[in-house]
Amino acid sequence: MAAAFFDLDRTLIDVNSAVLYAKFEKRHKRISNWQLVSSLVYTGLYHFNFIDIEKAYEKASSHYKGVTEAQMKERTTEFFMNEIRHRIQPGAIQALDTHKQMAHKLVLLSTSSSYQAELAAQCWGLDHWIANRFPTMGGILDGSVAKPLCYGKGKVYWAEKWAEQHGICLKDSYFYTDSFSDLPMLLMVGHPRVVNPDPKLRRYAERNKWQILDWS
């Protein structure tokens, strides 16, 4: 069996959802102006692979220590329905339909939160999701993130684990992404697909004659 894995930010959707979420949190007065600016800077550096994403993610996760999981789900649902649901790219809709017709498992593979990934999979008809999870104690977030982070080689770790559980051959599978940070996963599948790539990934794809897609 084969699967089609899809990144979320700048792939299925046309923006980095972390930027929108930071602005959403600021409007609700749950983060400060300084935290908003820091988030925007981190997101920009992340896009160009100039940041230690694990440290940045740990810092962001620590802000939510003591928040209940029910609250996080409620906040994320409001955010997703108002800010993200309508942002899926036209090419993404077509690709999802194509792989569904080929009887491939559709899997969201994202550095975003498990709360957002679950909503996205439900909204757009994907079969499964793999994303960052946040440990809780008694239904309350402890401020950490499960390791390894679902980023870079961490995406390969979680995808391999999922594939083994579901009888999926990665060499027969596809992965769609915009980011050079996803190169380990692109190299793991038999059918790498580059979507509106960042400059570094575009150069790599052109050198290796990979298909480059425009989903806008």
N, C-alpha and C positions, 0 to 999 in steps of 0.2 A: 504493500500500500504506500501511496505517496501523499504528501501534504504540501500545502502552499502556506508559507509563513509570511506575515505582513508586519512591518514596523508601523507604528502609529504616527508620530510627529513628522510632518513634512513628507509623509508617504501616503497613508490613507487619508490624512487630513492635510490642509495646506499651510498649517502653522505649527509652531512649537507650543503645545498646550500648557507647558509650564509657565510661559509668559502670561497667558490668559488667566491661569489659575492664581498667579501672584497678584494680578490686578483685581481679580475677584475677591481674594482674601483682604486686600487693602480696602476695597469698597465696603466690606463688612467689618472693617476696623479690627481684624484679627492679626494683622501684621503692621509694622511701622513703615514710615517712608523709607528709612534706611534699609529695612529688610526687603522692601520692594526693589529698591535700586540694586542691592546686592544680588537679588534673584535674577534681575535682568542682565546684570554683568556676567554672572555665572552661566546663564543660559547662552549668552553670546559666545563666551569662551568654550563652552561645551560643544557648540555647533562646529567650531573650528578645531576641536580636539586639543585645546590649550589648558586643560584643567584636570585636576585629580577628582574625577566624578564621585568616587567613593566618599571622600572627605566632604564634598559639597552635599551629597545626599544624606550623609550622617548628620550634618549640621541642620539640614532642613527637617529631617525626621525628628530630631530632638525637640524642635519647636512644638511638636504635637504630643509630647509626653503628657499623660494625664487626660487626654481627650478620649472619650468613649468611641468604640468602633461604630456604634449606632450613629453618633454624631458625624463621624467622617463619611459614612455612607450617605447620610442625609445631605451633607454639604456637597459631596461629589456629584450626587444625583442632580441637585439644583444647578450646579456648574455645568455638568455635561449636557443637560437638556437645553439650557439657555445659550451656551457658548460653543459647544463642540458638535452636537448632533448634525447640524446643517453644513458642517465644513468638510464633509467627505468629498474627495476629488472625483470628477467624472471618470477618469481612467481607472480609479480604484473600484468603482461600482462595476465597470465592465470586467475587470480582472477577477473580482469575486464571483461574478456570474459565470465566467468562463471556467474557472476551476471547480465551481459547483457542478457544472455540466459534465466535467471530466471525473466526477466522483472523488475528487481530492478532499482531504480534510482541510478545513480553513482554520488557521491558527493565528491569533494576534500574538506577536512576540515583541514586547515593548518594555522600555525602561520606565514607563509610567507606573502609577500605583495600581495595585490589584483592584481597587474600587473602581477606577476609571476603565480599566481593561475589561472588567466584567460587563460594565454598561455598554461599552463599544461593541463587544462580541454579541450581546443580546440585540442591540439596535440594528446592526448591519448583517446579522445572520451568520456570524462565524461559529464554528463548532466548539472551539476551545480558546483559551487565552493563557499566556505565560507572561507574568509581570512581577514587579517587586511587591513583596508581602511585608507586612509590619506586625511583628510579634505583639501579643497582648497578654495581660494578666487580669483575669476576671472581667474580660470584655473592655479593658482599658489599655490604650496604647502605651508601651513602655519606652517609647522614644527611639527605638532602634529599627533597623531594617534587616531582613533575612539575608544571609550570605550564602553563596557569592551574589553580589549585586547582578541583577539582570541587565548587564551592559557588557559590551565587548566579548571577551572569552566567557563571561558569566552567562551570556545568552546561549552560547554553545552548550555549556554545562546543563542548563535547564531544558534546552531543546532536545538534547540527547536523552536525558532522563525521561522526558515526556514521550519521545519517539519509541523508546524501548518498551514503555508501558502500553503503548497503543499499536505496536506492530508496524511502525512506520520506517521506511528506508529513506534516510536522509539523502543518499546519493540519487534517488529518484525524485527528490522534492525540490521545491522552489523557495526562494526568499527574496522579498521585495523590500528595499530600503533606500534611503537617501544619504546615509552617513558612513563616512570612512571608518568610524568606530565599530561598525558592524562587519568589517572585513573578515574576522574569524568565522562568522556564521555564513557569509557569502562563499567562503572557501569550503565550507563543510557540505553545502548542498550541491547537487548536480546541476542545478539550473539557477544561477545567480541572476537577479534582475535589479538593475539600478534605476531609481526613479528620481527625477529632478535632483541630481546629486550635488553634494557640496564639492568645492573645487578639487580637493584632494582625491575624493572618490572618482570624480569625473576623469581625472588624469589616469588613474589606475585602470579604470574601465576601458578607456580608449586604448591604452597600451596593450591590454589583454583581450581587446576586441569583444568585450561584453556588450550585451544589448543595453542601450540607454533609453529609458522611456520618459515621455512628458505626459503627466497625468492631469495637468492643469486644465 
